[in-house]
Amino acid sequence: MFGIALKSLRSKWRDYIVLFVGLIISAAIFYMFSAMANNKAFLESNSIVSQISIIFVIGEILLGIITFVYLNFANAFLLRLRQSDYGLMSMLGASKKQISSLLLRETLSIGVIATIIGIIVGFALTSLSSSYLIKLLGVELTHWQSISIKSVVITLVFFTVLFLLNGLYNQRRLRKQDTLTLLLANKQVNQPKVHAKVDLLFGLIGLALLIGSYALMPKVASIGMAGFVLILILNVWGTYWFISRTLKMITNGMRQSSFSMRGLRSFINGQLSFRLPDYQRMLSSIAIMFALALGAMSVGQGYYRMLPKLAESSYSMTAVYDTDKVKTDNLKDVTWQQTYHYVKKGQTVYFNGAEFNQNKLPARVPEKNGSSMQTKWLTGDYIRKTPGSEYTLEGIANQLLNQSYGAKVVVTQNQSKMPANTPVQSLQLVKVADMLANEKALAHNANIEEKVNNTKVEFAAGSYAGYQQTKGIFGGIEFMGVFLGIGFLAMLAATLMFKTLSGVADDKQRYRILSMIGTSNKQITQTVATDLGILFGIPMIIGVLDVIFGLKMFAPLMAGEKNIYLGFGPSLVGILVLYLIYYILTVWMYRRLIKN
């Protein structure tokens, strides 16, 4: 019996390669996130990375969830593909228990082999990803390790458990089916029933649900959490009903149209009519997951790209230097620069208010409505009389004390009111017109500041320090978004590819009839490309629309709608390229199989 199973597996190696590729990519990315999250020396020696370690853990969890969903789809397709083989084994005398045991061993063997290969690929991926992470974070990384025994064990155990659960679930499904059902599994064709009026009604409802979710997405800030839940419900059900009902309504309506009667369009329309009942759940899931993959990449890249503007709008100055070793003549387009004096005593920093009267201090203060901050030029007298106006000085004082918070600020009337017998020190405040144009010079000056005063970037004041801090956090989010997007899409596209190729046996007869009535090979190839292009295009178009409208929900978090699409273009190009590769590969394999 094992020999029969092995021979059957060899005959379907192309189908299993599709499953293998998705699993290898998933295991490799999962291992990479685990290796980063469990490398204590790496996290402790890189302060910025330590702030984003939770991101890698979240990435592992999300990837684990989508992998579980992917395995449910893939193993269900594999089970259907091999049901006739199991039926033959049953006729030859194998018991359900023996067949179920064989199924479990097959599932675990495939999973363990794919996971081991994925871990090996993960070694290389972890090594190569360091340069990408360095670019995103803008810092040199130390104690980077590509090989982690702990992460190898975690990845192997996690995926083995997933395959064990899926294997047990498939065993349960197999035991419920009799021998005849197994033998005829690939011979059954579901003829779609047409109910013109009902299909029209539910088709319009599905379209309305999807449009309704898109209409509510920009208003999520005003309708609150309950509205967000409503949007999710409308979008998920709208997607499912659009694919299962609205597209059915469209295909039924096109059957008698003159457009459908030209060329082989009627055949393509018939193919879609037959596929939709079997594909509707999978296409709905892929559309939603496609949107999640594209959305994760778009939001991550969008936040990362808007950081310079956000940092410059959040701080009234670019940098603060507490040493005369820093020369600001290397900065271009300096719009404002001033030197002030201060005295440190314990946790309190004293500033000479007379200097602020003479040269006003640009400070961030709340607007009248209290909802946002604005830059205002303040005198020392104003700061002393107005509680809360010393916010900017508190940030500077924390830098002078080399701490993140807790500094107290006192603005004296003049220098004579400052503490006696304490050295008076000076500091430089500078603002440039374009922070990114001065990034190299600002980094050079920050290094000098750190060497002289041991001032860490997380304690420094000014837009450049704020940019470096948030760059680490959102750089990690983009890093996770890119690799999660790749992992999501690889598994989902592989699922659609796998499902399509598993139905070649039924489609082969239809295409053979086309060939017998005189259809050329070129026309058949074009028909295949169109037929599969519709299947791949349905979830892609819905997913792209979900993201286009869904990104509007992030407008309050991204400083307005003008920033929400900053990462959408590059993410869309990357996603479409990968998706197109899977589509072309599917067309090539499908065309090759129907020829045989």
N, C-alpha and C positions, 0 to 999 in steps of 0.2 A: 504493500500500500504506500509506503514511503517513497518507493521508486516511481510509482505512478504520479504521486504528488510532485516529486522533483522534476519529472519530465514535463508535467503541466506547467510548472513554474518557469522552466526554460523556454517553453513555447510562448509564454506571455511576458518575456523579459522586457519588451518595450514599454508595456503598461506599468511594470514595476519600477522602471527607470524614472518615470514621471514622479512616482511617489518618493523614490529615493532622493531626487534632486531637492524637492521641497523639504524633506526631513533633514537633509545634510545642511542646507542653508539655515534652517531653524535651529538645529543643534549647535552650529558654529556661532551664530549670533548669541544664543543663550549662554554658551560657554564664555564668550567674550565679556558679556555683562557680568557674569558671575566672577570671572577672573579679576575684573576691576573692583567689584564690590567687596571681594574677600581678600584683597591685597592690603593688609594693614600698614605695612611699611610704605607703600605707595601713597595711601590716603593720609598718613600722618606727616609725611615729608613734603606734601604739596597742599598748602592751606586752602587754595581755591578748589582743588579737587575734593577735599574732605567735605566741603559744603554741598557738593552735588552727588555724594555717594548714594544717597537715597534714590536718586534718579536711575542709577543702574539697577537697584533692587526693583523699582517700579517697572523698569524695562523687562526684567526677568519675569515678573508676574504677568504683565500684559502678553508677552510672547508665549508664556505657558498656556494662557487661556486660549489664544488663537490657535496654538498648536493642537490643543485638545479638540477644538472644533474641526480643524483640518483633518485630524486623524479619524474623527467620526465620519466625515464625508468620504475620505479616501478609502478607509477600510470597508465602508458599506458598498462602495463601488467595486472593490476587489472581491468582496463576498459575492456580489451579484455576478461578477465576471466568471467566478469559479463554481457557481452553484451547480452547473451541469456536470462538472468534474466530480463534485461531492455526491451528486445523484448517481453517477456511474459507479463510484466506490460502494455506495449503499446497495446497488443491484448486485455487485460482486460479492456481497456478504459482510461488508464492514458495518459495524454497529454505529449508532449515533454517537456513543461515547468515544469510540475510536476516532471517528471523523472530527468530532469536536476537539479532541486532544491534539489531533494533527493540525487543525486550524489554529489553535492557540500557539503551538510550536512554530508554525509558519509566521504568525504575526510577531511573536517575540524575536524570532531569528532576524526577520527583516528590520525590526526596530533597533535591535542591538547593533547589527552591522552598520546601519545608516547612522546611528548615534556615534559609534566609534570613528567612522570616517568623518562625521561632522566635527567631532572634537579635534581630530588632526587638522582639518581645515580651519578650525577655530584657533589653533596655535598660530597659523600664518595670518589669519584675519586680525587677531589681537596684536600681533607684532606690527602689521601694516597700519592699523588704525591709530597707532600712537602719533604718527606724523599729522594725521587729520585732527586729532584731539589737541595737539600742540598748537596748530593753526587757529583752532576755534577759541582756545583759552588764552592764547598769547603768552604762554609761560613755558619754561623748560621743565620737563617732567623727570623725576628721579625715581629709582627703585621700580621701574616698569618691568613686569614679568609676563612673558607670553605663555609660560607653562606653569600651571598651578594644580598640584595633585588634589587639593581640596575641591577645586572647581570641576576637575575631571570626574571625581566621585559624585558631586552634586548633579552634574549634567547627566551622567550615566544612570544614576538612580532615578532621577526625575523622569527621563524618557522611558526607562524600563517600566516604571509604574504606569505611565500613560498607556504604553502598549499592552501591558497586562490588563488594565481596565477595559481597553477597547477589544482585546481578545476575548475576555469573559463576556462582554456585551454581544460580540458576534457569535460566540458559542450559544448563548441564550436564543438568539434569533434563528440560528441554524436548527436547533433542536425542535423548534415549533413547526418546521416545514417537513412535509412528507416527501418521499422519494420522487413521485411523479411531478410535484411542483418544482423540485430541484432540477430534474431532467429537462423540463420545458421552460426554464427560467428565461433563456435567451430567445425563445420562440414566440413569446407573448407580445402582442402589440396592442396598445391601448388606443382605441379609436375615439378621438375627441368628439364629444356630443355638442351639437350646436343648438342653442336656444336664443334666437335672435333678440327678442325683447328683453329677456333676463340678462343676456350678455351685454346689451347696450346699457341697461340701467346700472349694473355693477361696474361696468367699464367706466362710466362717467363718475361714479362714486369714487373709484380708485384714483382717477385723475384729480378729482376735487380734494381728496385727502392729501395727496402729495403737494398740490398747489397751496393748500391751506397751511401745511407745515412750513413751506417756503415763505409765505406771507407773514407768519408769526415770528420767524427767526430774527429779523432785525429789531423786534420789539421785546426781546427776552429781558432786557434790563428793566423795563417798566412792568412786565407781567409777573416777574419773580420766579421762584422755584417751581410753583405749581404750573406756571406757563411753560417752563422748560420741560417738565415731565409730559405735558400735553403735546409739545412739539415732537418729542421722541416717539410717543405713541402714534401720532398722526403720520410721522415720517416712516416708521417701520411698517405700519399697516398700509400706508399709502404706497410704499414701494412694492409690497407683496401684492396688493390688489392691482396696482398698475401693471405688473408683469403678468399676473394670472388672469386678470379680467380686461384691463384696458387694451393690452396688446392682442388679446383674443378678439376683442371687439373690432380692432383695426384689421386684423388678418381676415376676419369674416367679411368685413365690409369691402375689402380689396378683391375678394374672389371673383366678383362679377364685373369689376371695373376694367376699362380698356387698358389701363396702365399695367394691370396684372397679367393681361393676355399676351403681352409682347415678349418674345424670346422665351427664356426659361424662368421668367418671374413667377409664373403660376406654380412651377415645381418648387421654387424657393419658398413661396408662400405656404405651400402644402407641407414642406419640411418644417417650417416654423410652427405651423398648427399642430403637427404631431409632437414636436419637441416640448412646447410650452407646458403641457400638463406634467411632464416628467422633470422639467428643468426649473419650474417656477420657484420652488423653495431655495434651490441652490443659487439661482440667479439673484434672488432677493438678498440672500446672505452675502453674496459676493459684491453686490452693489453697495451694501452698507459697509462692508469691510474695506472696499475700495475707497469709499469716502473717508473712513477712519485712517487708512494708510496715507492718502493724499493730505488729509487734514492735519495729521501728526507732523508731517514734513513741512507743510505750509506754515503752521503756527510756530513750530520751532525755528524755522528760517526767518519767518517774519519778525519774531521777537528779537532775534539776533541782529537782523539788519537795521532795526529801528533803535538799537541801543545807543549809538552815538548821539542821535537827535534827542532821545529821551534823557540822556545824561546831561547834555548841554542845557536842556530846558529845566532841569531839576536843580541846578547849582548856579549860583551867581558868579562864580569864578572858576577858572580852569584848574589851577593848582596853588598849593601853599607850600612855601619852602622855609624851613626853619634853620637854614645855614647859609652863610655867605659863600660857601663852596660852590653853590649852584649859580651859574651865570645864565641869565635868560636871554642873552643876545643870540642864542641858537634858535629861538622861536620866531616864526613868521607871523605877520599880521597881528601884532599885539594890540588889542583895543583898549586895554587898561592895565595899569601896574602901579602898585603902591607898597610902601614899607611902613609898618606899624611896630610899636614896641609893647612889650608885655613883661609881667613878672609871674613866676610860678611859686606857689606856696601850698604844699600838700596837694589836695585835689582841686584847688581853686586857682584859676588863672585870671590875673588882673590886667585890664587894658586901659590905656590912657585915653579917656573920652575926649580930651582937647584935640587929639590928633584926628578923631573922627569928625569933630566940628570943622576942622580945617580941610580935611580930605575925606569926604563922605564914604561910608562903607556900603558896597552893594550887598544887599541881604535878601534872603527869601522869607517873605512874610505872607500870612494868610490873606486872601482877598476878603472883601466885605461879606460875601455870601458864605465864606468858610469852606467852600467846596474845592478850592484849588489854591496854589501858591503863586505869588508874583514877586518880581524883583523890584526892590525899592531902595533908593539911596538914603541912608540913615546917618544922622548926626549922633554924636555921643550923648547929647542932652536928650534926644528922642529915645534912645535905647534905654537910658536910665529911668525914664518916666513911663515907658510902655512895656509892661510885662509880656513876654513871648517874642519880643523883637530881637532877643539875643540868640535865636535859634542858630543862625549862621556861625556866630562866635562860639557856640557850644561845640559845633562840629570841628572848628579849628582848635579849640582847647583840648578836645579828645586826641587829636593828632599830636599836639605838643606834649601830652602826657602819655602818648603811645598806648592808648586804650580805645575800646570801641564805644563806650558810653560811661556816664557817671561824673564827667567833669562839671565843675561849677564855674560860672563866669561872673565877674564883677567889673563894671565899667566905672572908673573913677572920674571925678570932675576934672582933674589934671594930674600931672606927674607927681606932685607933692603929696597927693592922697594915696599913692601906691605904697605897699609895704616897704619899710626901710630895711636896710642891711640885707637886701636881697638883690642879686644881680639883675639888671634890666637887659633884656634880650630883644632882638629884632627878628621880624619875619617878613617875607615877601609874598604878596598876593598878586596873581597875574591871570589875565583872561585873554584868550586868543580868539580870532574870528572863526577859524576852522580847526577843531580839535584833531580830526583824522589827518589833516595835512601836516600837523605837527606831532604825529604819534611817535615817531622815532626819537625826536628831540625830547618830548615829554617822558618817554621811557628812560632815556639817558639821564635826565634830571632826577627822575624818581629813584633810579639806582644809586645816584650820589647821595640823595636824601636818606636812603635806607642804610648805606654804608656809614654815614656820619652819625645819624641819630637813631639807627635801628628802627626806622619807621616802616611798618608793614603797610602794604597797600590796603588791607582791610580796615586800617585805622586812619588812613589819610583822608583829608577833606578835598573838595573840588570835583569838577565834572570828570577829570581824567581818572581819578581814583574810583569814583562811582562807576564809571564805564568799565574799568578793569574788574571790579567786584561782580557786577551784573553780567559781564562777559563770561565769567566762569560759570555762573549758574545757568544762563540761557544758552551758552555754548554747549553745556552738558545736555540741555533739553533738545537742542538741534541735533546733537550727536545721537541721542536716543531716538529722536523722531526719524532721522534718516535711516538708521539701521532697522528700526521697527517697521518703517514703511516698506523697506526692501523685503524684510522677512514676511510681512503680511501679504504683500503682493505676490511674492514668489509662491507661497503656499496656495493662495486663492486662485491665481492664474493656473497653477499646476492642477488644482482641483477641477477647474473648468476644462482644461486640456484632457485630463484623465477621464472625465465624464464623457466628453465628446468622442474620444478614441474608443471607449468601451462600447459605444453604440455603432461602431463601424459595421459589425456583422449584419445588422438590419438595413443600414443605408446602402451596403454594397449591392444588394439586389436592385434597388431603385436606380442607382447610377449605371448598373449593367444594362438595364432596360433603356436608359437614355442613349447608351452607346449603340445598342442594337437598332434603334430607330434612326441612326445616322448622326448623332451629336458628336462633334469632333473632340479630340483630347483637349484642345485649347479651351473650347467652350465648357467642358466638364471642369477643368481646372478653375476657370473663372467663376463657375457656379459654386464650386466648393469654397473658394475664397469669399464669395458673397455670403453664402450660407453660414459659414463659421464667423465671418466678419460681423453679421447681425448678432450672433450669440455673444461674441466678445464685446460688441459695441453697446448692447443694452445695459449691462451693469456699469460700464465705463461712463456712459453719458449720464446716467442717474447719479453715479458717484461724484462726477465733476460738478453737476448742478447742486448736489447736497453741499459740497464744499464752497461753491460760489456764494450760496445764500447763507450757509452755516457760519462762514467766517465773519459775517456781520454781527454775530453774537459776541465776538471778541472785541468789538469796537471800543467799549468802555475800558478794557484792559490794555488796549494798544494805542491809547491817546487819539482816538477818533478813527473814522472810516478811511481816512486817507492812508493809513498805515496797514490796514488789514490784509491787503493783497501784496505786501512787499515780498513775501516768500512763496506766493502762489505760482508765479511763472516758472521759476527754476524747478520747483517741486513737480509741477505738472509735466515739464519736459522729461525729467528723470523717470517719473512713473510711467509715462507713455512709452518711452524707449524700452523699458523692461517689459511692459505689457505687450508691446509690438513684437518683441523677440519671441515671447511665448505664443503669440498668435501665428507668426510665420512658421515656427517650429510645428505647431499643431496642424496647419494647412499642409505642410510638407509630409508629415507622418500620415495624415488622414488620406491624402491623395495617393501615397505609396501603398497604403493598406487596401484601398478599394480597387487598385489595379491587380492585386494578387488574387 
